[in-house]
């Protein structure tokens, strides 16, 4: 029976040979998530951290869609929402991947 601390599925299981010649499955270190990525272009977000000692505001930027979109995609979303509000473009003219964020920003 594994120890209670090793019953988590977030721990990596590894098969190891023991001196008796048998193989035994032991729990190694926890599996960490990859870096956070932009929801639109999938590039790695620069200003996000996963340190547990930091406060929530230090882990991600305090701006609209902070920790969700990169600065380049956010710039495009802001531009498109401004054009939508001024009536220059229609919602059908905006790329599909930007639409949910433009709708949230234009409300």
HELIX and SHEET records of a PDB file:
HELIX    1   1 UNK A    4  UNK A    6  5                                   3    
HELIX    2   2 UNK A   56  UNK A   59  1                                   4    
HELIX    3   3 UNK A   71  UNK A   86  1                                  16    
HELIX    4   4 UNK A   91  UNK A   93  5                                   3    
HELIX    5   5 UNK A   96  UNK A  106  1                                  11    
SHEET    1   A 2 UNK A  11  UNK A  17  0                                        
SHEET    2   A 2 UNK A  23  UNK A  30 -1                                        
END                                                                             
